[in-house]
Every structure is written in structure tokens, then in C-alpha cells.
Amino acid sequence: MHAASRIIVGVTGSVAAYKAAELVRRLQARGAQVRVVMTEAAEAFVTPLTFQALSGHPVRGALLDPQGEAGMDHITLARWADAVVVAPASADFLARLRAGLADDLLSTLCLATRAPVYLAPAMNQVMWHHPATQDNVATLRGRGCRFIGPNDGGQACGEVGPGRMSEPAEIVTRILDAAGGALRGEHWVITAGPTREPLDPVRFLSNRSSGRMGFALAQAAAQSGAQVSLISGPVALDTPQGVRRHDVETAQQMLEAVMAVAPEAEVFIGCAAVADVRPARYQPVKLGKAALGESLPLARNPDILASVTALTQPPFTVGFAAETDDLEARARAKLRSKNLDMIAANLVGRPGLGFEADRNELLLLWSDGKEHLGPADKAALATTLIDRIVTHREAIRPSANTGI
Ligand SMILES: Cc1cc2nc3c(=O)[nH]c(=O)nc-3n(C[C@H](O)[C@H](O)[C@H](O)COP(=O)(O)O)c2cc1C
């Protein structure tokens, strides 16, 4: 999004409403035109006068205000905006937006706009974790709403956990830089999910990968403007908006799908949990108990990451490592042996994180650096990981395809 963008800042009823004042100032400092819309509850936390003084324009509030609505403001504003950012977004507001309610100006204009809608939630961590909120978030994400945060940390209520509104500087970066298409013109190839290695028509070897991390990465890259090819093993997930998805089952099929597109890609992220081995022989008819025997002859599967980095002009390649112990040493060894540019390592086997979970924690390693990311939900982690790839790739491998 170019700097001279027209942005509506929506403020809802949360203690974090005071941070919206800094958000308005920072957006304006980057050259954006800003109009502020507040919910009634927001006005109990910060006065409209603050935002009027900062933005230089009257703050809109009530939907059925004869003065403010003289010119059908909800439609005028909805058309005027290049982006709408609701920061803070309360749990109540997320629920209203998910339900499609239009009983206040902010929810009505979110329904009426074609501009991207960014949501920066802020709430107590128990409210954030509540299945109702998580369900609302998942549905809104699926409809294309772009979530920024929430971050982990100390909260106004004295608790610690996810629910803190993202810092205004981070929100500005997401809206004006990344979402505006920092990756426009680039092709990113991302693998996700497990592979399934059949023994006979009813049995297979596989693993616990849910595909959520890879799908979150695909969504975040697409939202940053990249053309994304998502090559996925068998998962129960919806395709993120704007992503080209190719479903496969076995490691061999995944390799073929990857090699068909990777030579032209700027970035390859191998997030799939590819089975290392497969049953040595596929039996086209179901094996009876007696025929199964007591051991299963195995064959090694192709190494997709190593095949990509062996290309003459490989894309910038990021691998994933899931380990149960000795995380950093094992991940560094994999980084070197497969000639990767970066590796995101996660300890698996801890409750609530990693495989099959919504949250994760990663140790990101590259030749001369490392950074701990999270714990955070996979969507937030995906955005951060993509940001780190973009930040470090030039220093790590200046020769990589950059899309420029
Ligand atoms: C002191 C106080 C702090 C609150 N902080 C939050 C908050 O951070 N996040 C949230 O979702 N709701 C919070 N609430 C509850 C909301 O203000 C309430 O759900 C309200 O209906 C939200 O309305 P709105 O979404 O129209 O702005 C708080 C309430 C009070 C009294």
C-alpha cells in the first residue's frame, strides 16, 4: 500500500484504546490520511476529542446520527478507504463482525467496504483463548480479514499471555509495507501437512502434522502480495484466499509437484512433515493378517529439501525441523547438510505446542544467526517468520532469486 493511503482507524472498547492515538500519529507521519470511527464503548476509554485533534477531522461514532449521516457516511467512508484497521478490536466486535451485524457505524462500514480489513485484537488472555473467540477469529480469517497480533505479554488485567494489542509501529508496518505488496511479483512455494505412504489400499505410514503452520505461512505470504503455490499433503484445512493449492499424497508426488515450480520460485519453504520412509512394496490388494508378517520392509523417500537446494539456481530455501531433544545442534546439522538458507526448528512432544496445535514456538537459525520466535499462534508466527526471511535473505545469500 502506498504511503498516501486513506485509512480508517476503528477503535473499540478496550483499555488498549489509548494506543490507537499513537497509531493515528504514526500513520499520518508516514503520509496516510486518517479518519477515526469509534464505538460507543470506545468513547468510555478515550475521548473522541483526542482523535479529532490528532486526525484533524471529526470522529464518527453513531450510525443513526442525523448530522454525521447526512451524506450516508457509512457508505461514503467504506468507499473512501484504502484500508480499514480496527485497533483495538474487542472480543465483542469480532463476534459482531463474524455474525455480520450492522448495528453501529464501525461494523456497518466493515460490511460495506471492499478495502482490506485489518484487525488488531486486544483482550484478556482467557477471552482470547475462549473457543467462541477462536471460532470467530478462524471464520473471519477465512473470509480474508487480516489479523495483526495479538502479542504475548503482561496485560492490563494483571495476567500474562496472548491478548496484548500489537504495538502501533508493528501495525503500521503491516498495513503500509507488507500488506501493500512487499512481495508482489515474487513466487513462493510452500509445502504443508504430512505425506501418506501406502502399504496397501487401506493402510499407510504417516505422521501427526496438521498442516496448520504451512497454511498460515501460505496465507501470510499471499497477504504480503506473493504469488503462492501451496503443495499440501492430506489435511483438513481450507485453502487460504489467493493461494494456488496443489494436493498430493506421497513424498514422491510432493517432490514432483515441488520440482515443477521451485526452479522459477524466489523462496521455497519446506514446512511439510515428509515421511522419511515408505513401505518398500505397495500391494494393490489389501494384505490379510497372515500376509502382514512381523516386520515391514522400508525404502527411503526422496529428500525434497536437498533436491531443491541442488538446483542450479535454487530459490532461497527454508526448512523446518521437528525434534524431541537437542534441538539447536540437530537443526544446525540439518541446515548445513542440506545446504539450507534458514531452518525453523521446533521441539515437539510438548502439550499445546507444535504438531496438531494452534500455537507454536520456533528457533530460527541461519549461518551466523539465530532468533527465538513465539510462543504465539501459528498465524502470528507465520507473519513474523516471513518478515525475518525478507529481512535476512539478502545478507544470507545475495545470489538468491529476489524477484527484482
Ligand atoms: C475496564 C474495562 C476494560 C475492558 N477491556 C476490554 C478489552 O481489552 N477487550 C475486550 O474485548 N473487551 C474489553 N472490555 C469489554 C468491552 O468494553 C465490552 O465487551 C464492550 O461491549 C465492547 O464494545 P465494542 O466492541 O462496541 O467497542 C472491557 C470492559 C471494561 C469495563
Ligand as a Chemical Component Dictionary entry (heavy atoms), coordinates in Angstrom:
data_LIG
# 
_chem_comp.id                   LIG 
_chem_comp.type                 NON-POLYMER 
_chem_comp.pdbx_formal_charge   0 
_chem_comp.three_letter_code    LIG 
# 
loop_
_chem_comp_atom.comp_id 
_chem_comp_atom.atom_id 
_chem_comp_atom.alt_atom_id 
_chem_comp_atom.type_symbol 
_chem_comp_atom.charge 
_chem_comp_atom.model_Cartn_x 
_chem_comp_atom.model_Cartn_y 
_chem_comp_atom.model_Cartn_z 
_chem_comp_atom.pdbx_ordinal 
LIG C1  C1  C 0 -12.371 -1.596 32.177 1  
LIG C2  C2  C 0 -12.798 -2.454 31.010 2  
LIG C3  C3  C 0 -11.850 -2.927 30.159 3  
LIG C4  C4  C 0 -12.214 -3.724 29.064 4  
LIG N1  N1  N 0 -11.256 -4.183 28.239 5  
LIG C5  C5  C 0 -11.603 -4.981 27.208 6  
LIG C6  C6  C 0 -10.610 -5.481 26.308 7  
LIG O1  O1  O 0 -9.413  -5.192 26.433 8  
LIG N2  N2  N 0 -11.001 -6.274 25.291 9  
LIG C7  C7  C 0 -12.308 -6.625 25.109 10 
LIG O2  O2  O 0 -12.576 -7.371 24.176 11 
LIG N3  N3  N 0 -13.266 -6.165 25.908 12 
LIG C8  C8  C 0 -12.961 -5.343 26.966 13 
LIG N4  N4  N 0 -13.932 -4.874 27.791 14 
LIG C9  C9  C 0 -15.348 -5.191 27.478 15 
LIG C10 C10 C 0 -15.845 -4.335 26.318 16 
LIG O3  O3  O 0 -15.669 -2.960 26.583 17 
LIG C11 C11 C 0 -17.315 -4.655 26.053 18 
LIG O4  O4  O 0 -17.409 -6.003 25.569 19 
LIG C12 C12 C 0 -17.961 -3.729 25.046 20 
LIG O5  O5  O 0 -19.283 -4.162 24.830 21 
LIG C13 C13 C 0 -17.213 -3.687 23.708 22 
LIG O6  O6  O 0 -17.960 -2.887 22.819 23 
LIG P1  P1  P 0 -17.455 -2.519 21.367 24 
LIG O7  O7  O 0 -16.939 -3.782 20.760 25 
LIG O8  O8  O 0 -18.663 -1.989 20.694 26 
LIG O9  O9  O 0 -16.420 -1.472 21.477 27 
LIG C14 C14 C 0 -13.580 -4.057 28.875 28 
LIG C15 C15 C 0 -14.536 -3.547 29.764 29 
LIG C16 C16 C 0 -14.149 -2.762 30.789 30 
LIG C17 C17 C 0 -15.222 -2.241 31.721 31 
# 
loop_
_chem_comp_bond.comp_id 
_chem_comp_bond.atom_id_1 
_chem_comp_bond.atom_id_2 
_chem_comp_bond.value_order 
_chem_comp_bond.pdbx_ordinal 
LIG C1  C2  SING 1  
LIG C2  C3  SING 2  
LIG C2  C16 DOUB 3  
LIG C3  C4  DOUB 4  
LIG C4  N1  SING 5  
LIG C4  C14 SING 6  
LIG N1  C5  DOUB 7  
LIG C5  C6  SING 8  
LIG C5  C8  SING 9  
LIG C6  O1  DOUB 10 
LIG C6  N2  SING 11 
LIG N2  C7  SING 12 
LIG C7  O2  DOUB 13 
LIG C7  N3  SING 14 
LIG N3  C8  DOUB 15 
LIG C8  N4  SING 16 
LIG N4  C9  SING 17 
LIG N4  C14 SING 18 
LIG C9  C10 SING 19 
LIG C10 O3  SING 20 
LIG C10 C11 SING 21 
LIG C11 O4  SING 22 
LIG C11 C12 SING 23 
LIG C12 O5  SING 24 
LIG C12 C13 SING 25 
LIG C13 O6  SING 26 
LIG O6  P1  SING 27 
LIG P1  O7  DOUB 28 
LIG P1  O8  SING 29 
LIG P1  O9  SING 30 
LIG C14 C15 DOUB 31 
LIG C15 C16 SING 32 
LIG C16 C17 SING 33 
# 
